[in-house]
Amino acid sequence: MESLLERAEALRSEGRLARAAVVFNRVLRRRAAVAEDRLKAHGALAAINRSLGFASRSRAHIRRGLRLARSLGAAEEIELLRLEEAMLLRAEGRYAESLRRLKAFLALFQRREDWEGVGFVWWAMGGALRFSGKLAAAEEAFERSLASFRRARDSSGARYSVLGLAGLKRIRGDVEGSRRLYASVLSQARADGDLFGLAYSHCGLANALRQMGRLGEARRHYRSSGRLYRKLGDEVDGAYVNWGLGQVEWRSGRPALAEPLFLRALAAFKKARETRGEVLALMALASLRYLAGRRVEGLARYERAVRVSRKAGILTPIESFT
């Protein structure tokens, strides 16, 4: 008979993170649960809550997990939770601190010749470097990630490295190359039943098509992505979909349809403390208000976006290429 922990892990592997979190929390509430199962649940919930944008919950599970791991002498779990701390810093936009910690893990995994671990860390570093504005270094990190995952024969990991490269190609101007990569991953994710990869690929492909002016196709892919993210309970990535749909409506000459989409995205980003998304939504709303003749409101939104970006140390306001 399938245990609660096995059911939770199965849901997590399918990308159904919100449902997996419910089951992992049931593991923690069971008085009969052994300490090792509770430790696994804390580690899983730290990662899930980070992915869903709940940083404070993630940090609480890291703290409780570390306390339990030390009491059990579980060195491997302590290491995984420390890596999760680095990933949480990355999710919060604290890229320099995250990169310092990730580099230490990179050296550790390289010494062990753990190529799957090396691939994961290079992938994580690629994202942190991209959002720090270090685009050439980010592309190199994703290339190294892909090579490491291939060395480990990890096709799933390699898929996410390709997604990272697709995003870099798009914002560096090779939009057609980006579109081809997203389309190839979309086919792979569909064949493997990777719901998160499918949602991610639909959204990335929509971004590329939007930048190519193929707005009808972009709208269809955003909507497919949004349906999947809702199914997965992923509000943060769903907010990026709403932002993208808002861009499509705006460029289609329908600003009245774009504004509520940007507002919904902004509310979700603020709730999850997703700084980059918040800035993108504020910038879009600033432009809409300004073009509608509401200059004071537009300027206020713009100035807030710049203040938030400077405080977080990110360069989002000049990502006009996004």
Helices and strands as residue ranges (DSSP letters): H 4-13, H 17-29, H 35-51, H 55-72, H 75-91, H 95-112, H 115-131, H 135-151, H 155-171, H 175-192, H 195-211, H 215-232, H 235-251, H 255-272, H 275-291, H 295-312, G 316-318
